[in-house]
Amino acid sequence: MNQLAQSLYEVVVRRRDVRREFIDGPLDPEVLGRILAAAHHAPSVGMSQPWDFVVVRDRELRAAFRDHVLEERANFAASLDPERRERFDNVRIEGILEAQVGIVVTYDASRGSPNVLGRHAIADAGLYSVCLAIENLWLAATAEGIGVGWVSFYREPFLASLLGIPAGIRPVAWLAVGPVARFQEVPDLERADWQRRRPLAPFVHLDRFDADAPGEDLVVLPERLVGESADMD
């Protein structure tokens, strides 16, 4: 394996959905710019680049969003059985005020219309493109030592109203972004015993979905990626 590949795999393995590890300290504007540039370099269907990035610094806006998220958390908790609710009590779902900024990534389905190359048969291809931009941003931030937490406990109309997002444009993600003390070795949901990472082999099939994984003459599945802890299996 060459050094570039090893570095990439190390960043992939190191990436975490950060909640508790944000620390006080400035977020270098040049670093933030590079992270956003990495997101903007993501592939997109028909090169439509259907994303926008709203950098939210204002604390009152972030506090209003956090209040909404906590309400949604309570609604979700109420839907759980007692055992699952007890586990959920140990899961933190946001770091909105602790992070230096929020980055809201949006999806504009009209970008590049009316003829978006490659979207005629798969309407959601534009939305997938936005998710690729988010992953680019996340990996770039990890490489820079910056934490990212994807906050998904919100109602789209509330966030659109809060930030003045025009009708027809969807807020896809609120990303809490900022310096961190460290990246956890094991993801939060595994440590809270909410869900565990499954091994790769059962997810790989040959030719048909109901077939077993291909043999080692075609693909050799690694036991773990570079630098990946055995505890994560």
N, C-alpha and C positions, 0 to 999 in steps of 0.2 A: 504494500500500500504506500502511495507517495504521500509526501508531507501535506499537500493541499487537501487530499481526501481525508487524511487523518484529522486535520484541523476541523474540517466540515463536520465529520461524524462526532467529534468531541463537542462541538457547539450544539448539535442536534440532541445529544444525550444530556447536556448540561441545562438545556432550556427548561424552565419551570414556570408554572402559573403562580406568580408571587402574590402573597397576601400579607404575611406578618413581617416580612424581612425588610421593608422599606425603611430608610434612615433619613434623618435630616441632612441636608447638604445640597449644594447647587447642582442642577442638571446643565452641563456644559452646552451652550447653544449650538456649537459646532457638532457635538455628538448627536444632539437631537436632529439637526439638519441631515446628518449622514443616515440616521435611522429612517427618516422620512424619505430620503432619496432611495434607500434600498427598497422601501415599500413601493415607491413609484416605478421601480424597475421590474416589478412583477409582470409576468405574462398576463395578457387579458384577451378575451375573445374578440376577434376582429380588431385588435389593438384599440379597443374602445376606451380603455383606462376609465372605467365607470366609477371610480372612487373619489372622495374628497376626505380631507383630514382636518378636523376641528380640534385645535389644541386649546384645552380648557385649563386656564390658570386660576381664574377667579374663585376664591374660596367659598363665597356664598353660593355660586352655581354648583360647586362640587358638594357642598353641604346639603343643598336641596335635592340633588340626585341621590346622595347617600340615604337621606330620609326615605325617599321613594323605594330604594333598594331594600332597606330594612323592612318596610311594609310588605314587599313582595316575598321576602324571606319568611316572614311570619305566616303569610298565606300558604306558602309551600309547606312549611313545617306542620301546619294544621291538617294537611292532607296525608300525613305519614302515620303509619301505625306506631304505637309507643316505642317499640324497640328501635325502629328506624329513626324515629324522632330523637331518641337519646343519642344515637350516633351523629345525627345531623347537628346537634347542639355543639359538637366538637369541631365542626367544619366551619372555617371562616370563608366567606364568599367574596370579600372585597377588601381593598386597601385604598379607597378613594381619597380620603383626606390625608393619609400618610404619604402617598406618592406625591411627587413634585407637580405633576400635571396629569390631566386626563387627555387621551387622544380618542376622539370619536371618529370612527371610520364609517363612511356612508356609501350607499349604492344608488347611482342614478341610471335607471334603466333606459332613459332617453339619450344617454351619451352615445354618439355615433349613429343614432337612428336616422332614417328608417331602415336601413339595410346593414345590420351588424353581421359581418361575415362570420359564419360559424354558429350563429344563435338561432337560425331559422327553425331548427328541429328540437333544440334544447333551450327552452326559455330561461332556465336558471343558470346558463353558462356565464352570464354576467355576474351573478351573485357569487359563483365559484371563483371568478376572477378577483373579486374583492377579498375573498378568504385567502387567496394566494398572496395578495398584498399584505394582509395581516401577518401571515407566516413569515414573509420576508422581513417585515418590521421586527417581529419577535426574535428571529434568529440574529439579525443585525444587533439588536439591543443586547442580547445575551453575549455576543462576541465583544461588545463594548463594556460588559460588566454592569449593564443596566437591567433592572427588573421590569417585567410586564405582567399584569394581572388582567385577564379578560373578565369583565363584569357582565353577566348575562341575566341577572334578576331585575328586569325592568320591562315596562310596557313601551313599545315604540312611540305611540302618540305622546306620551309624557315627555320622553327625551326630545322628540322633534319640537314640541312646544317650548321646552326649557331653553333650547339652543337656537330657536328660530330657523329650523331646517325646513326648507320649502316643501309644499305638498308634492308627492310623487317621488321624493328622495327618502330612502330608508336608512335609519341608523342601524348599522349591522353590529357594531361592537363599541363598547366603552372600554378602553385600555388604560389601566392605571400604570403610569410609567415614572420611574425614578431610580436613584441610586439604592443599592441594597447592601446589607451587612454581609450576606452570603447567599448562595443558591443551595437549597436543601438537596441532600443526596437522594432522598426518596420523596416522590410527590405527596402533597398534602392528603389527597384522598386515600392513598395507600396507608399513610401513617395513621389516619383516622379510622381505618378499617371500613371505609365506605365502599371502595371498589379497588380491585387490584389489576395490575397489568397482566394480560394473558400472554402465553407464549405464541410465537409467530406461526409455527407450523400448521395449526388447524385453520388458519386464515388464508392459506395459499393453496390453490387448486390448479389442476392441469386440464386445459381445454374446456372443461365444463364445470359449472359451480358445484355439482354434486360429486365431483371426483376428488381423489386424494391429492396430496401435494406431489409435485413432480419429483422424480428421483434425483439423486446427487449427480448424475451425469449431465443434468440440465442446470440445476441450481443447488448450491450448498448454503443452507441457512445457518448463519452464525448463532452460537449460543447467546452472545450478547454483543452489542456494538462496542467500539473503542471506549474505554473508560467507564463503561456502564457497570454499576454495582450489581453484584449477585442478588442483593436484597430486593432489587426491582423486578426480578423475574416472578 
